Amino acid sequence: MINLQIIDELAHKLSEVLPNIDETLKNDVKQNFSAILQSAFKKMDLVNAEEFNVQKLVLKSLEEKIKVLEDKVKDLEKSK
């Protein structure tokens, strides 16, 4: 999942580029930006780098197991 601190930082940066407006309004806009960003990132179904790396390792392991099984099938077919 996306780190909420990153979303808050993005929302803060977006609200800072607004012209000089009332601080209360700026905080409301920041909260709205934060909610919109959270919703958008959640819909993207993103994973963090650690989760991605774990999945890469799982995939590599499975590829190796498939290769071993393919070789066994070839050997069995040859022995017929």
HTML snippet that shows the backbone in 3Dmol.js (N, CA, C, O; Angstrom):
<script src="https://3Dmol.org/build/3Dmol-min.js"></script>
<div id="view" style="width:600px;height:400px;position:relative"></div>
<script>
const pdb = `
ATOM      1  N   MET A   1       0.824  -1.186   0.000  1.00  0.00           N
ATOM      2  CA  MET A   1       0.000   0.000   0.000  1.00  0.00           C
ATOM      3  C   MET A   1       0.874   1.258   0.000  1.00  0.00           C
ATOM      4  O   MET A   1       2.053   1.237   0.353  1.00  0.00           O
ATOM      5  N   ILE A   2       0.253   2.312  -0.400  1.00  0.00           N
ATOM      6  CA  ILE A   2       0.951   3.589  -0.475  1.00  0.00           C
ATOM      7  C   ILE A   2       1.096   4.184   0.923  1.00  0.00           C
ATOM      8  O   ILE A   2       0.171   4.119   1.733  1.00  0.00           O
ATOM      9  N   ASN A   3       2.240   4.753   1.192  1.00  0.00           N
ATOM     10  CA  ASN A   3       2.510   5.402   2.462  1.00  0.00           C
ATOM     11  C   ASN A   3       1.664   6.680   2.560  1.00  0.00           C
ATOM     12  O   ASN A   3       1.751   7.565   1.708  1.00  0.00           O
ATOM     13  N   LEU A   4       0.847   6.756   3.616  1.00  0.00           N
ATOM     14  CA  LEU A   4      -0.033   7.924   3.778  1.00  0.00           C
ATOM     15  C   LEU A   4       0.756   9.213   3.984  1.00  0.00           C
ATOM     16  O   LEU A   4       0.272  10.295   3.651  1.00  0.00           O
ATOM     17  N   GLN A   5       1.965   9.106   4.530  1.00  0.00           N
ATOM     18  CA  GLN A   5       2.792  10.300   4.718  1.00  0.00           C
ATOM     19  C   GLN A   5       3.154  10.912   3.362  1.00  0.00           C
ATOM     20  O   GLN A   5       3.194  12.134   3.218  1.00  0.00           O
ATOM     21  N   ILE A   6       3.414  10.060   2.378  1.00  0.00           N
ATOM     22  CA  ILE A   6       3.740  10.557   1.040  1.00  0.00           C
ATOM     23  C   ILE A   6       2.540  11.294   0.450  1.00  0.00           C
ATOM     24  O   ILE A   6       2.689  12.352  -0.162  1.00  0.00           O
ATOM     25  N   ILE A   7       1.345  10.723   0.642  1.00  0.00           N
ATOM     26  CA  ILE A   7       0.130  11.368   0.137  1.00  0.00           C
ATOM     27  C   ILE A   7      -0.082  12.711   0.827  1.00  0.00           C
ATOM     28  O   ILE A   7      -0.437  13.696   0.179  1.00  0.00           O
ATOM     29  N   ASP A   8       0.133  12.750   2.131  1.00  0.00           N
ATOM     30  CA  ASP A   8      -0.015  14.019   2.859  1.00  0.00           C
ATOM     31  C   ASP A   8       0.983  15.061   2.359  1.00  0.00           C
ATOM     32  O   ASP A   8       0.649  16.238   2.230  1.00  0.00           O
ATOM     33  N   GLU A   9       2.211  14.620   2.080  1.00  0.00           N
ATOM     34  CA  GLU A   9       3.220  15.550   1.558  1.00  0.00           C
ATOM     35  C   GLU A   9       2.805  16.087   0.184  1.00  0.00           C
ATOM     36  O   GLU A   9       2.941  17.280  -0.089  1.00  0.00           O
ATOM     37  N   LEU A  10       2.298  15.195  -0.679  1.00  0.00           N
ATOM     38  CA  LEU A  10       1.834  15.634  -1.997  1.00  0.00           C
ATOM     39  C   LEU A  10       0.679  16.628  -1.862  1.00  0.00           C
ATOM     40  O   LEU A  10       0.655  17.659  -2.534  1.00  0.00           O
ATOM     41  N   ALA A  11      -0.271  16.308  -0.991  1.00  0.00           N
ATOM     42  CA  ALA A  11      -1.413  17.197  -0.786  1.00  0.00           C
ATOM     43  C   ALA A  11      -0.948  18.552  -0.258  1.00  0.00           C
ATOM     44  O   ALA A  11      -1.465  19.595  -0.660  1.00  0.00           O
ATOM     45  N   HIS A  12       0.028  18.529   0.642  1.00  0.00           N
ATOM     46  CA  HIS A  12       0.563  19.788   1.195  1.00  0.00           C
ATOM     47  C   HIS A  12       1.228  20.613   0.090  1.00  0.00           C
ATOM     48  O   HIS A  12       1.011  21.821  -0.008  1.00  0.00           O
ATOM     49  N   LYS A  13       2.037  19.950  -0.737  1.00  0.00           N
ATOM     50  CA  LYS A  13       2.714  20.660  -1.827  1.00  0.00           C
ATOM     51  C   LYS A  13       1.713  21.247  -2.819  1.00  0.00           C
ATOM     52  O   LYS A  13       1.887  22.366  -3.303  1.00  0.00           O
ATOM     53  N   LEU A  14       0.666  20.483  -3.114  1.00  0.00           N
ATOM     54  CA  LEU A  14      -0.364  20.990  -4.026  1.00  0.00           C
ATOM     55  C   LEU A  14      -1.090  22.194  -3.418  1.00  0.00           C
ATOM     56  O   LEU A  14      -1.382  23.167  -4.112  1.00  0.00           O
ATOM     57  N   SER A  15      -1.372  22.118  -2.133  1.00  0.00           N
ATOM     58  CA  SER A  15      -2.082  23.232  -1.501  1.00  0.00           C
ATOM     59  C   SER A  15      -1.194  24.468  -1.390  1.00  0.00           C
ATOM     60  O   SER A  15      -1.696  25.591  -1.374  1.00  0.00           O
ATOM     61  N   GLU A  16       0.111  24.272  -1.313  1.00  0.00           N
ATOM     62  CA  GLU A  16       1.041  25.407  -1.218  1.00  0.00           C
ATOM     63  C   GLU A  16       1.114  26.220  -2.508  1.00  0.00           C
ATOM     64  O   GLU A  16       1.448  27.404  -2.466  1.00  0.00           O
ATOM     65  N   VAL A  17       0.812  25.613  -3.643  1.00  0.00           N
ATOM     66  CA  VAL A  17       0.895  26.352  -4.897  1.00  0.00           C
ATOM     67  C   VAL A  17      -0.345  27.206  -5.143  1.00  0.00           C
ATOM     68  O   VAL A  17      -0.405  27.970  -6.107  1.00  0.00           O
ATOM     69  N   LEU A  18      -1.327  27.067  -4.265  1.00  0.00           N
ATOM     70  CA  LEU A  18      -2.522  27.897  -4.399  1.00  0.00           C
ATOM     71  C   LEU A  18      -2.177  29.337  -4.060  1.00  0.00           C
ATOM     72  O   LEU A  18      -1.276  29.600  -3.264  1.00  0.00           O
ATOM     73  N   PRO A  19      -2.899  30.264  -4.670  1.00  0.00           N
ATOM     74  CA  PRO A  19      -2.638  31.669  -4.339  1.00  0.00           C
ATOM     75  C   PRO A  19      -2.929  31.933  -2.857  1.00  0.00           C
ATOM     76  O   PRO A  19      -3.498  31.094  -2.159  1.00  0.00           O
ATOM     77  N   ASN A  20      -2.537  33.078  -2.417  1.00  0.00           N
ATOM     78  CA  ASN A  20      -2.754  33.441  -1.014  1.00  0.00           C
ATOM     79  C   ASN A  20      -4.244  33.435  -0.692  1.00  0.00           C
ATOM     80  O   ASN A  20      -4.984  34.349  -1.054  1.00  0.00           O
ATOM     81  N   ILE A  21      -4.657  32.380  -0.005  1.00  0.00           N
ATOM     82  CA  ILE A  21      -6.049  32.264   0.409  1.00  0.00           C
ATOM     83  C   ILE A  21      -6.093  32.009   1.909  1.00  0.00           C
ATOM     84  O   ILE A  21      -5.076  31.731   2.544  1.00  0.00           O
ATOM     85  N   ASP A  22      -7.275  32.109   2.443  1.00  0.00           N
ATOM     86  CA  ASP A  22      -7.491  31.877   3.864  1.00  0.00           C
ATOM     87  C   ASP A  22      -6.899  30.522   4.271  1.00  0.00           C
ATOM     88  O   ASP A  22      -7.047  29.534   3.552  1.00  0.00           O
ATOM     89  N   GLU A  23      -6.237  30.484   5.412  1.00  0.00           N
ATOM     90  CA  GLU A  23      -5.585  29.255   5.879  1.00  0.00           C
ATOM     91  C   GLU A  23      -6.592  28.127   6.091  1.00  0.00           C
ATOM     92  O   GLU A  23      -6.282  26.963   5.836  1.00  0.00           O
ATOM     93  N   THR A  24      -7.782  28.460   6.551  1.00  0.00           N
ATOM     94  CA  THR A  24      -8.817  27.435   6.737  1.00  0.00           C
ATOM     95  C   THR A  24      -9.190  26.810   5.399  1.00  0.00           C
ATOM     96  O   THR A  24      -9.308  25.589   5.291  1.00  0.00           O
ATOM     97  N   LEU A  25      -9.375  27.645   4.384  1.00  0.00           N
ATOM     98  CA  LEU A  25      -9.697  27.154   3.053  1.00  0.00           C
ATOM     99  C   LEU A  25      -8.550  26.312   2.501  1.00  0.00           C
ATOM    100  O   LEU A  25      -8.776  25.274   1.878  1.00  0.00           O
ATOM    101  N   LYS A  26      -7.323  26.762   2.733  1.00  0.00           N
ATOM    102  CA  LYS A  26      -6.157  26.024   2.263  1.00  0.00           C
ATOM    103  C   LYS A  26      -6.102  24.638   2.917  1.00  0.00           C
ATOM    104  O   LYS A  26      -5.775  23.656   2.251  1.00  0.00           O
ATOM    105  N   ASN A  27      -6.418  24.553   4.210  1.00  0.00           N
ATOM    106  CA  ASN A  27      -6.436  23.260   4.898  1.00  0.00           C
ATOM    107  C   ASN A  27      -7.536  22.356   4.347  1.00  0.00           C
ATOM    108  O   ASN A  27      -7.345  21.148   4.208  1.00  0.00           O
ATOM    109  N   ASP A  28      -8.693  22.953   4.034  1.00  0.00           N
ATOM    110  CA  ASP A  28      -9.782  22.172   3.438  1.00  0.00           C
ATOM    111  C   ASP A  28      -9.356  21.603   2.078  1.00  0.00           C
ATOM    112  O   ASP A  28      -9.617  20.441   1.766  1.00  0.00           O
ATOM    113  N   VAL A  29      -8.705  22.438   1.288  1.00  0.00           N
ATOM    114  CA  VAL A  29      -8.236  21.997  -0.028  1.00  0.00           C
ATOM    115  C   VAL A  29      -7.199  20.890   0.139  1.00  0.00           C
ATOM    116  O   VAL A  29      -7.212  19.906  -0.600  1.00  0.00           O
ATOM    117  N   LYS A  30      -6.303  21.050   1.108  1.00  0.00           N
ATOM    118  CA  LYS A  30      -5.284  20.025   1.361  1.00  0.00           C
ATOM    119  C   LYS A  30      -5.941  18.697   1.723  1.00  0.00           C
ATOM    120  O   LYS A  30      -5.533  17.649   1.222  1.00  0.00           O
ATOM    121  N   GLN A  31      -6.950  18.730   2.584  1.00  0.00           N
ATOM    122  CA  GLN A  31      -7.647  17.494   2.961  1.00  0.00           C
ATOM    123  C   GLN A  31      -8.338  16.867   1.748  1.00  0.00           C
ATOM    124  O   GLN A  31      -8.330  15.647   1.584  1.00  0.00           O
ATOM    125  N   ASN A  32      -8.936  17.713   0.899  1.00  0.00           N
ATOM    126  CA  ASN A  32      -9.577  17.190  -0.315  1.00  0.00           C
ATOM    127  C   ASN A  32      -8.548  16.576  -1.260  1.00  0.00           C
ATOM    128  O   ASN A  32      -8.782  15.504  -1.818  1.00  0.00           O
ATOM    129  N   PHE A  33      -7.407  17.249  -1.444  1.00  0.00           N
ATOM    130  CA  PHE A  33      -6.330  16.698  -2.269  1.00  0.00           C
ATOM    131  C   PHE A  33      -5.901  15.336  -1.718  1.00  0.00           C
ATOM    132  O   PHE A  33      -5.728  14.378  -2.471  1.00  0.00           O
ATOM    133  N   SER A  34      -5.734  15.264  -0.414  1.00  0.00           N
ATOM    134  CA  SER A  34      -5.301  14.027   0.221  1.00  0.00           C
ATOM    135  C   SER A  34      -6.306  12.904  -0.029  1.00  0.00           C
ATOM    136  O   SER A  34      -5.914  11.787  -0.366  1.00  0.00           O
ATOM    137  N   ALA A  35      -7.572  13.187   0.130  1.00  0.00           N
ATOM    138  CA  ALA A  35      -8.609  12.175  -0.091  1.00  0.00           C
ATOM    139  C   ALA A  35      -8.640  11.723  -1.556  1.00  0.00           C
ATOM    140  O   ALA A  35      -8.781  10.534  -1.841  1.00  0.00           O
ATOM    141  N   ILE A  36      -8.508  12.671  -2.469  1.00  0.00           N
ATOM    142  CA  ILE A  36      -8.510  12.343  -3.906  1.00  0.00           C
ATOM    143  C   ILE A  36      -7.294  11.486  -4.256  1.00  0.00           C
ATOM    144  O   ILE A  36      -7.416  10.505  -4.990  1.00  0.00           O
ATOM    145  N   LEU A  37      -6.131  11.854  -3.736  1.00  0.00           N
ATOM    146  CA  LEU A  37      -4.917  11.085  -4.020  1.00  0.00           C
ATOM    147  C   LEU A  37      -4.999   9.678  -3.435  1.00  0.00           C
ATOM    148  O   LEU A  37      -4.625   8.710  -4.096  1.00  0.00           O
ATOM    149  N   GLN A  38      -5.485   9.559  -2.201  1.00  0.00           N
ATOM    150  CA  GLN A  38      -5.631   8.238  -1.590  1.00  0.00           C
ATOM    151  C   GLN A  38      -6.553   7.357  -2.425  1.00  0.00           C
ATOM    152  O   GLN A  38      -6.260   6.187  -2.672  1.00  0.00           O
ATOM    153  N   SER A  39      -7.657   7.932  -2.850  1.00  0.00           N
ATOM    154  CA  SER A  39      -8.623   7.179  -3.655  1.00  0.00           C
ATOM    155  C   SER A  39      -8.007   6.746  -4.987  1.00  0.00           C
ATOM    156  O   SER A  39      -8.169   5.603  -5.413  1.00  0.00           O
ATOM    157  N   ALA A  40      -7.309   7.660  -5.630  1.00  0.00           N
ATOM    158  CA  ALA A  40      -6.699   7.351  -6.932  1.00  0.00           C
ATOM    159  C   ALA A  40      -5.639   6.266  -6.795  1.00  0.00           C
ATOM    160  O   ALA A  40      -5.602   5.329  -7.593  1.00  0.00           O
ATOM    161  N   PHE A  41      -4.777   6.383  -5.790  1.00  0.00           N
ATOM    162  CA  PHE A  41      -3.729   5.384  -5.606  1.00  0.00           C
ATOM    163  C   PHE A  41      -4.317   4.037  -5.209  1.00  0.00           C
ATOM    164  O   PHE A  41      -3.803   2.995  -5.617  1.00  0.00           O
ATOM    165  N   LYS A  42      -5.378   4.043  -4.427  1.00  0.00           N
ATOM    166  CA  LYS A  42      -6.015   2.781  -4.033  1.00  0.00           C
ATOM    167  C   LYS A  42      -6.595   2.073  -5.257  1.00  0.00           C
ATOM    168  O   LYS A  42      -6.501   0.851  -5.373  1.00  0.00           O
ATOM    169  N   LYS A  43      -7.196   2.845  -6.172  1.00  0.00           N
ATOM    170  CA  LYS A  43      -7.764   2.257  -7.384  1.00  0.00           C
ATOM    171  C   LYS A  43      -6.680   1.677  -8.282  1.00  0.00           C
ATOM    172  O   LYS A  43      -6.938   0.736  -9.032  1.00  0.00           O
ATOM    173  N   MET A  44      -5.468   2.227  -8.214  1.00  0.00           N
ATOM    174  CA  MET A  44      -4.365   1.738  -9.038  1.00  0.00           C
ATOM    175  C   MET A  44      -3.822   0.404  -8.531  1.00  0.00           C
ATOM    176  O   MET A  44      -3.077  -0.269  -9.242  1.00  0.00           O
ATOM    177  N   ASP A  45      -4.187   0.018  -7.312  1.00  0.00           N
ATOM    178  CA  ASP A  45      -3.757  -1.252  -6.732  1.00  0.00           C
ATOM    179  C   ASP A  45      -2.231  -1.383  -6.789  1.00  0.00           C
ATOM    180  O   ASP A  45      -1.704  -2.394  -7.252  1.00  0.00           O
ATOM    181  N   LEU A  46      -1.540  -0.364  -6.319  1.00  0.00           N
ATOM    182  CA  LEU A  46      -0.083  -0.333  -6.342  1.00  0.00           C
ATOM    183  C   LEU A  46       0.504  -1.140  -5.192  1.00  0.00           C
ATOM    184  O   LEU A  46      -0.144  -1.331  -4.163  1.00  0.00           O
ATOM    185  N   VAL A  47       1.712  -1.603  -5.371  1.00  0.00           N
ATOM    186  CA  VAL A  47       2.448  -2.265  -4.298  1.00  0.00           C
ATOM    187  C   VAL A  47       3.745  -1.502  -4.074  1.00  0.00           C
ATOM    188  O   VAL A  47       4.253  -0.813  -4.959  1.00  0.00           O
ATOM    189  N   ASN A  48       4.263  -1.651  -2.857  1.00  0.00           N
ATOM    190  CA  ASN A  48       5.523  -0.962  -2.584  1.00  0.00           C
ATOM    191  C   ASN A  48       6.691  -1.805  -3.100  1.00  0.00           C
ATOM    192  O   ASN A  48       6.502  -2.939  -3.540  1.00  0.00           O
ATOM    193  N   ALA A  49       7.880  -1.248  -3.041  1.00  0.00           N
ATOM    194  CA  ALA A  49       9.067  -1.903  -3.601  1.00  0.00           C
ATOM    195  C   ALA A  49       9.349  -3.230  -2.897  1.00  0.00           C
ATOM    196  O   ALA A  49       9.753  -4.194  -3.546  1.00  0.00           O
ATOM    197  N   GLU A  50       9.145  -3.292  -1.599  1.00  0.00           N
ATOM    198  CA  GLU A  50       9.405  -4.528  -0.861  1.00  0.00           C
ATOM    199  C   GLU A  50       8.474  -5.648  -1.335  1.00  0.00           C
ATOM    200  O   GLU A  50       8.923  -6.769  -1.573  1.00  0.00           O
ATOM    201  N   GLU A  51       7.184  -5.346  -1.471  1.00  0.00           N
ATOM    202  CA  GLU A  51       6.235  -6.345  -1.956  1.00  0.00           C
ATOM    203  C   GLU A  51       6.582  -6.783  -3.382  1.00  0.00           C
ATOM    204  O   GLU A  51       6.478  -7.962  -3.719  1.00  0.00           O
ATOM    205  N   PHE A  52       6.990  -5.832  -4.203  1.00  0.00           N
ATOM    206  CA  PHE A  52       7.370  -6.132  -5.580  1.00  0.00           C
ATOM    207  C   PHE A  52       8.564  -7.082  -5.621  1.00  0.00           C
ATOM    208  O   PHE A  52       8.575  -8.050  -6.381  1.00  0.00           O
ATOM    209  N   ASN A  53       9.576  -6.789  -4.789  1.00  0.00           N
ATOM    210  CA  ASN A  53      10.770  -7.631  -4.764  1.00  0.00           C
ATOM    211  C   ASN A  53      10.453  -9.043  -4.271  1.00  0.00           C
ATOM    212  O   ASN A  53      11.023 -10.011  -4.773  1.00  0.00           O
ATOM    213  N   VAL A  54       9.563  -9.171  -3.308  1.00  0.00           N
ATOM    214  CA  VAL A  54       9.153 -10.495  -2.837  1.00  0.00           C
ATOM    215  C   VAL A  54       8.494 -11.257  -3.978  1.00  0.00           C
ATOM    216  O   VAL A  54       8.781 -12.436  -4.188  1.00  0.00           O
ATOM    217  N   GLN A  55       7.620 -10.595  -4.710  1.00  0.00           N
ATOM    218  CA  GLN A  55       6.947 -11.257  -5.833  1.00  0.00           C
ATOM    219  C   GLN A  55       7.930 -11.655  -6.934  1.00  0.00           C
ATOM    220  O   GLN A  55       7.760 -12.692  -7.575  1.00  0.00           O
ATOM    221  N   LYS A  56       8.956 -10.833  -7.152  1.00  0.00           N
ATOM    222  CA  LYS A  56       9.985 -11.194  -8.132  1.00  0.00           C
ATOM    223  C   LYS A  56      10.702 -12.471  -7.718  1.00  0.00           C
ATOM    224  O   LYS A  56      10.971 -13.339  -8.548  1.00  0.00           O
ATOM    225  N   LEU A  57      11.009 -12.579  -6.427  1.00  0.00           N
ATOM    226  CA  LEU A  57      11.687 -13.782  -5.936  1.00  0.00           C
ATOM    227  C   LEU A  57      10.795 -15.009  -6.072  1.00  0.00           C
ATOM    228  O   LEU A  57      11.262 -16.079  -6.462  1.00  0.00           O
ATOM    229  N   VAL A  58       9.520 -14.859  -5.754  1.00  0.00           N
ATOM    230  CA  VAL A  58       8.573 -15.972  -5.892  1.00  0.00           C
ATOM    231  C   VAL A  58       8.493 -16.395  -7.352  1.00  0.00           C
ATOM    232  O   VAL A  58       8.522 -17.587  -7.659  1.00  0.00           O
ATOM    233  N   LEU A  59       8.395 -15.431  -8.244  1.00  0.00           N
ATOM    234  CA  LEU A  59       8.319 -15.737  -9.673  1.00  0.00           C
ATOM    235  C   LEU A  59       9.573 -16.465 -10.155  1.00  0.00           C
ATOM    236  O   LEU A  59       9.486 -17.442 -10.900  1.00  0.00           O
ATOM    237  N   LYS A  60      10.724 -15.988  -9.731  1.00  0.00           N
ATOM    238  CA  LYS A  60      11.980 -16.634 -10.136  1.00  0.00           C
ATOM    239  C   LYS A  60      12.014 -18.080  -9.644  1.00  0.00           C
ATOM    240  O   LYS A  60      12.405 -18.982 -10.385  1.00  0.00           O
ATOM    241  N   SER A  61      11.609 -18.294  -8.410  1.00  0.00           N
ATOM    242  CA  SER A  61      11.578 -19.642  -7.849  1.00  0.00           C
ATOM    243  C   SER A  61      10.638 -20.543  -8.641  1.00  0.00           C
ATOM    244  O   SER A  61      10.970 -21.691  -8.936  1.00  0.00           O
ATOM    245  N   LEU A  62       9.479 -20.026  -8.979  1.00  0.00           N
ATOM    246  CA  LEU A  62       8.516 -20.808  -9.756  1.00  0.00           C
ATOM    247  C   LEU A  62       9.028 -21.112 -11.158  1.00  0.00           C
ATOM    248  O   LEU A  62       8.809 -22.207 -11.677  1.00  0.00           O
ATOM    249  N   GLU A  63       9.705 -20.150 -11.768  1.00  0.00           N
ATOM    250  CA  GLU A  63      10.284 -20.384 -13.086  1.00  0.00           C
ATOM    251  C   GLU A  63      11.314 -21.510 -13.035  1.00  0.00           C
ATOM    252  O   GLU A  63      11.376 -22.344 -13.938  1.00  0.00           O
ATOM    253  N   GLU A  64      12.117 -21.529 -11.976  1.00  0.00           N
ATOM    254  CA  GLU A  64      13.123 -22.586 -11.825  1.00  0.00           C
ATOM    255  C   GLU A  64      12.451 -23.951 -11.648  1.00  0.00           C
ATOM    256  O   GLU A  64      12.895 -24.945 -12.222  1.00  0.00           O
ATOM    257  N   LYS A  65      11.391 -23.992 -10.859  1.00  0.00           N
ATOM    258  CA  LYS A  65      10.668 -25.250 -10.651  1.00  0.00           C
ATOM    259  C   LYS A  65      10.020 -25.730 -11.953  1.00  0.00           C
ATOM    260  O   LYS A  65      10.016 -26.927 -12.239  1.00  0.00           O
ATOM    261  N   ILE A  66       9.486 -24.824 -12.723  1.00  0.00           N
ATOM    262  CA  ILE A  66       8.888 -25.182 -14.017  1.00  0.00           C
ATOM    263  C   ILE A  66       9.949 -25.763 -14.943  1.00  0.00           C
ATOM    264  O   ILE A  66       9.706 -26.752 -15.633  1.00  0.00           O
ATOM    265  N   LYS A  67      11.115 -25.150 -14.954  1.00  0.00           N
ATOM    266  CA  LYS A  67      12.205 -25.635 -15.800  1.00  0.00           C
ATOM    267  C   LYS A  67      12.581 -27.066 -15.417  1.00  0.00           C
ATOM    268  O   LYS A  67      12.778 -27.916 -16.286  1.00  0.00           O
ATOM    269  N   VAL A  68      12.679 -27.327 -14.119  1.00  0.00           N
ATOM    270  CA  VAL A  68      13.009 -28.674 -13.648  1.00  0.00           C
ATOM    271  C   VAL A  68      11.934 -29.657 -14.090  1.00  0.00           C
ATOM    272  O   VAL A  68      12.249 -30.747 -14.568  1.00  0.00           O
ATOM    273  N   LEU A  69      10.672 -29.283 -13.936  1.00  0.00           N
ATOM    274  CA  LEU A  69       9.572 -30.165 -14.344  1.00  0.00           C
ATOM    275  C   LEU A  69       9.564 -30.391 -15.854  1.00  0.00           C
ATOM    276  O   LEU A  69       9.313 -31.506 -16.310  1.00  0.00           O
ATOM    277  N   GLU A  70       9.835 -29.351 -16.626  1.00  0.00           N
ATOM    278  CA  GLU A  70       9.909 -29.505 -18.087  1.00  0.00           C
ATOM    279  C   GLU A  70      11.007 -30.490 -18.473  1.00  0.00           C
ATOM    280  O   GLU A  70      10.822 -31.322 -19.360  1.00  0.00           O
ATOM    281  N   ASP A  71      12.151 -30.387 -17.799  1.00  0.00           N
ATOM    282  CA  ASP A  71      13.258 -31.300 -18.077  1.00  0.00           C
ATOM    283  C   ASP A  71      12.874 -32.736 -17.731  1.00  0.00           C
ATOM    284  O   ASP A  71      13.220 -33.661 -18.466  1.00  0.00           O
ATOM    285  N   LYS A  72      12.167 -32.929 -16.627  1.00  0.00           N
ATOM    286  CA  LYS A  72      11.724 -34.269 -16.233  1.00  0.00           C
ATOM    287  C   LYS A  72      10.749 -34.843 -17.259  1.00  0.00           C
ATOM    288  O   LYS A  72      10.822 -36.025 -17.593  1.00  0.00           O
ATOM    289  N   VAL A  73       9.839 -34.008 -17.758  1.00  0.00           N
ATOM    290  CA  VAL A  73       8.887 -34.455 -18.782  1.00  0.00           C
ATOM    291  C   VAL A  73       9.630 -34.866 -20.045  1.00  0.00           C
ATOM    292  O   VAL A  73       9.308 -35.889 -20.650  1.00  0.00           O
ATOM    293  N   LYS A  74      10.616 -34.081 -20.445  1.00  0.00           N
ATOM    294  CA  LYS A  74      11.411 -34.416 -21.626  1.00  0.00           C
ATOM    295  C   LYS A  74      12.107 -35.752 -21.443  1.00  0.00           C
ATOM    296  O   LYS A  74      12.116 -36.584 -22.350  1.00  0.00           O
ATOM    297  N   ASP A  75      12.699 -35.961 -20.253  1.00  0.00           N
ATOM    298  CA  ASP A  75      13.384 -37.225 -19.973  1.00  0.00           C
ATOM    299  C   ASP A  75      12.407 -38.395 -20.018  1.00  0.00           C
ATOM    300  O   ASP A  75      12.727 -39.452 -20.563  1.00  0.00           O
ATOM    301  N   LEU A  76      11.237 -38.214 -19.457  1.00  0.00           N
ATOM    302  CA  LEU A  76      10.231 -39.262 -19.473  1.00  0.00           C
ATOM    303  C   LEU A  76       9.764 -39.581 -20.902  1.00  0.00           C
ATOM    304  O   LEU A  76       9.551 -40.739 -21.259  1.00  0.00           O
ATOM    305  N   GLU A  77       9.613 -38.530 -21.700  1.00  0.00           N
ATOM    306  CA  GLU A  77       9.198 -38.740 -23.091  1.00  0.00           C
ATOM    307  C   GLU A  77      10.276 -39.485 -23.876  1.00  0.00           C
ATOM    308  O   GLU A  77       9.961 -40.302 -24.741  1.00  0.00           O
ATOM    309  N   LYS A  78      11.534 -39.209 -23.579  1.00  0.00           N
ATOM    310  CA  LYS A  78      12.642 -39.876 -24.265  1.00  0.00           C
ATOM    311  C   LYS A  78      12.707 -41.358 -23.893  1.00  0.00           C
ATOM    312  O   LYS A  78      13.062 -42.198 -24.719  1.00  0.00           O
ATOM    313  N   SER A  79      12.364 -41.664 -22.657  1.00  0.00           N
ATOM    314  CA  SER A  79      12.485 -43.048 -22.181  1.00  0.00           C
ATOM    315  C   SER A  79      11.355 -43.948 -22.681  1.00  0.00           C
ATOM    316  O   SER A  79      11.398 -45.159 -22.467  1.00  0.00           O
ATOM    317  N   LYS A  80      10.378 -43.395 -23.321  1.00  0.00           N
ATOM    318  CA  LYS A  80       9.275 -44.207 -23.858  1.00  0.00           C
ATOM    319  C   LYS A  80       9.647 -44.933 -25.104  1.00  0.00           C
ATOM    320  O   LYS A  80       8.824 -45.654 -25.668  1.00  0.00           O
TER     321      LYS A  80
END
`;
const viewer = $3Dmol.createViewer("view");
viewer.addModel(pdb, "pdb");
viewer.setStyle({}, {cartoon: {color: "spectrum"}});
viewer.zoomTo();
viewer.render();
</script>
